[in-house]
Amino acid sequence: MATGCSSGAAIGFPGFRYRRELKSAPFHFFVCLILIVCSLLGNTKCTIFIFIFFLTKGKALCGLLLNNICEVFCSQLNDVRNKSIIICLEYIREYLVKRIVVVQQIIERSVGQLTPTVHAMVDANKKEATDCVVEWIAASLYKVSVPNEDHCITNMDRKECGCRMWELTGIPCKHAVAAINYMNEDGKGVAVPEEWVHAAYSLETWVRMYSFKINGCSGRRYWPRIESTTVIIPPNHRPQVDRPTKKMKSNDEHALPTSSCVTH
């Protein structure tokens, strides 16, 4: 009987329900959770290790996995998050106008076929690829060894690497860059590593994405007034369920004698 009571109490406890839901959660949920924790703690090795277990089907092919556009956009709304909807929308419009102008100025100064950030990443992979040792296995498979690290198998036809970075980001990793250099030295003429980068990172794609403009708008003082028959009323206020507060007695109430102390 006591066992039944203990099991019933355990089922009613919220921690038991949370533990049961975690057990039924998919494996990728825990992978994402660990990845977020590692990124917050700045553990790069753990983050790279978790990258290996990500599925590449339906990937975004961009480096916004840890710090995506949604996080950047939400951080810009911290000052106007509690404002009215008109003020919030006007702030978003001004933010987008400034962002488009800044990006277009960067595009005018950019040189090459890749965006500046991706170009720097490819250059970094080129420097790290100089320490790699490449061995041809068969067809388009290459074994790339790195000192003090495990070797990786790179498939050049499928654009895949054992470290999974090339598949996730669309940017050739150091193993792929080393294999590309090996193929060029072998006389196969497979172009430079920049040619193997996904089209999403090309400067031409960036120009097309920021080719539009957002028209300006005058201040609220100059907006036309519109007569509307719709009246928007605030929602009904519902007090939050909480522990009732104790009403403290004032000094006058403490000074008054109680009925048991009154003398006749």
Secondary structure as GFF3:
##gff-version 3
##sequence-region A 1 264
A	DSSP	alpha_helix	2	12	.	.	.	ID=ss1
A	DSSP	alpha_helix	14	24	.	.	.	ID=ss2
A	DSSP	alpha_helix	27	41	.	.	.	ID=ss3
A	DSSP	alpha_helix	44	51	.	.	.	ID=ss4
A	DSSP	alpha_helix	69	76	.	.	.	ID=ss5
A	DSSP	alpha_helix	85	109	.	.	.	ID=ss6
A	DSSP	alpha_helix	116	129	.	.	.	ID=ss7
A	DSSP	beta_strand	133	138	.	.	.	ID=ss8
A	DSSP	beta_strand	141	145	.	.	.	ID=ss9
A	DSSP	beta_strand	152	155	.	.	.	ID=ss10
A	DSSP	beta_strand	160	161	.	.	.	ID=ss11
A	DSSP	alpha_helix	165	169	.	.	.	ID=ss12
A	DSSP	alpha_helix	174	185	.	.	.	ID=ss13
A	DSSP	three_ten_helix	193	196	.	.	.	ID=ss14
A	DSSP	three_ten_helix	199	201	.	.	.	ID=ss15
A	DSSP	alpha_helix	203	209	.	.	.	ID=ss16
A	DSSP	three_ten_helix	220	222	.	.	.	ID=ss17
A	DSSP	alpha_helix	251	255	.	.	.	ID=ss18
A	DSSP	three_ten_helix	259	261	.	.	.	ID=ss19
###
